[in-house]
Amino acid sequence: MTHYRRAIELAPDYAPAYNNLASALRATGQLDGAIVTYQRALELRADFPDAHYNLANALLERGRADEAAEHLRIAMQAITPSADVHNNLGLALAAQGRPDEAAAEFRKALELEPQSVIAHRNLGNALVTAGVSSEGIGHLRRAAELAPRDASVQYDFGSALLEAGALDDAVQVLREAIRLAPDSAESHNNLGIALASNGNLDEAVREFQQALKLKPGFADAQRNLAMARRKN
């Protein structure tokens, strides 16, 4: 990082130096500093697609989806289309509550990379959010097949099955998510919901208790535990 700062000292109006420094800051977790530095790069050179793209990703990471989408669209006018670009724009649109538009971007990502776990997962989640559960579950299933050791993918798949009422399948997939990541309070909570919905209240109580052990104060698990105990 020192050499990037030195480059700026030598050429304070050189936008790529700011872009490089910002990327180094982001890589070390200094997200706010990275955003400011990417913005400085764009002040110096507004038609800098790499800086627009990098800034968009940093803004998305910070939860500033509206700004991220704007910079991604600017970047897409100048850079070669890629699955990553379409995925990131889709994530920004999804965060804005625009699942249909997000799904369109994820489909474009899959056209470019048909075996992309990220694109299948993102498209599946967007479709489930949009109410297209059957197709969404199909994409989440494919993501789970492509990444069988990814606990977060299994969690999303299992949660979609739970929401669709496919309780036996949800229990199986969520158990696998927990096997891969036993410290996930969310997976234990959702497994508890699936078990309780299937009438397995004793086991559901244990799952909610485990979720609370891992994440004290977890409001959903507290409510679910209380409901399961009342029914038991």
N, C-alpha and C positions, 0 to 999 in steps of 0.2 A: 504493500500500500504506500510505502514511503516514496517509491520511485514514481507513482502516479502523482503524488502531491508535488514532487520535484518537477515533473513534466509541466504541471500547471504553473508553477513559479516561473519556469522558463518561457512558457507560451500561454499566458493567461486567457487568451481568446481562442484557444484550440479546443473545440467542442469534444472531439473524441477522447481527449484526456479526462474530461469531466465524466463522460460516459464510462470509461474504464474505472475511474475512482469510485463511481457510484456502484458499479457491479461488485467491486471489492468490498465496499461497505455493506452491501446487501448480503454478500456471502458470509460476512462475519456477524450477521444479525442486526446491523445498524440500519434498520429499514427506513426510519424517518430521515436520517442523514442521506441515505441513498436517494430517496425521492427528491429531496431538495437539490441534490447534485445532478440528477437526471434533468430536472427542470432548468438548471443553469445551463446544461449542455444545449437544451432546446432554445433557450434565450439567445444563445450564440449562433445556433444554426437550426432554424425552425423546420427545415426539410431534411431531418436526420432520422431516417426510419428506424435504425437500430435503437436510438435513444427513445423514440416513441414506444417501441415494442417493450423495451426493458422497463420503462417507466410504467407502462400499462400493467406489467406483471407485478411490479412492486406495489402499485395502487390496489390491485386485486388482492394481493396478500394482506394489505392493510384494511381491506373491506370497503374500499372506495370504488364500487363497481361502476357507477355512472362515468366517472373520469376515466377509468380503465377502458371501458368500451370505446370511448371517444378516441383515445390514443391508439387502440388496436385498429380501429377503422382507418386511421391516418396511415399507420404502418403498413396495412394490407394493400394500400395503393401503390406501394413502392417495392415491397419485398416479395419473394417467390412464395406462393401459397404453400402452406405446410399443415400437417395435422395438428401440430402444436399451436399454431396461430388460431386455427378454427376452434380447437378445444378451449383455448383461453378466452376467446371472444364468447363462446358458448357459456363458459362459467360466469363471465361478467353479466351476460343477459339473464342467466338463471338467477343470479343474485339480485337482479333488478325485478324479479318476479315475472319474467317473460319466458316461460318454459317452451312455448311453441317455437319462438325464434331461436332459443338456445338449442332445441332439438335439431333445427335446420343446420346450425353450425356443426353440431356433433356428427350429423350425417355426412357433411362435407369432409370432416376429418376421417371418417371411415372409408369414404371413397378413395382417399389418398393412402390410408393405412388400414386395410380391412381387418387386420389382426391386432389392432390397438386395444389393449385392455382399458386404457383410460377413456378412449372414445366410446367403447361399448358400455362401460360403467356410467359415464356421464349421460349418454343418450338414454340408457335405461332409467336413471334417476329422473331425468327431465320428463320422460314419457309417463312415468308413474305419477309425478307431480301434476302433469297435465290431464291425468285421468285415463291414460291409455295403458292400463295395467298389464294386459296380456303381452303386448309387444315390448313394453318396458321390461317385464320380467324375463322375456326371451333374451334381451341384450345383457341383462345382469347375469343370467345363467351363462351366457357365452363368456362374459368377463371372468366369472368364477372358474370356468373350464380352462381358460387361458392362464389364469393366475391362481392355481389351487392353494398356494401357500400364503396368499395375501389375505390377512385377517379382515382388513377393512372392506375388501371386495366381498368376502363371504358375509360380512355383517350387512352390507347394503342389500345383497341378494336375499338373505334371510329376512330382513326387515320388510322388503317388498312382498315376499311370500306371506308374511304375517298380516300385512295390511290387506292383502287380497283374500285372506281367510284360508289359505292353504296351510293349515296349522301343523300337520304332520311333517310336511316338507320344511316348514319354517323351523320347527324344533331341530330337525336333523342338521340343517345348514347353520343355525345359530350355535349348536353344540360344536360344530367344526370351527366356527369363528372363535369360540372360547378356547378350544384346544390350541389354536394357533396363537391366541392372545388372551391368556387367562386373566389378565388384569384389566380387561375392558368392562367397566361398570355398565356401559350402555348395552353390551351384548348380554350380560347377565340379566339386565332389566327386561330386555325384549324377549329373551328366552323365558323368563318368568311369566310374561304376558301370554306367550304362546301356550305354555303349560297350563296356566290358569284357565285360559279359554277352552282348553281341551279337558278341563276337569281335574287336572293333576295339581291340586291345591297345595299339598304338602311340599312337593318339589318346587312349586312356584315360590312358596314362602322362602325356601332356602336360597333360591336365586335372587330374590329381592334383598334378602339379608346380605348376601355376598356383594351385591351391587352397592349397598350402603356401607359395607365394610371398606370397599375399595374407594368409594366416593361419599364420604359423610356429608349429610345435608342434601343429597340428591333427591330433589322434590318429587320427581316422577316415581322413583322407586319407593319413597315414603308413602305416597298415595296408593301405589299398587300393593304394597305390603299390607297396609291397613285394610284395603278392600278384600284381599285374599284371606286375611285372618277373620274378617266378619263372615265370609262365606263358608269358611272351613268348619 
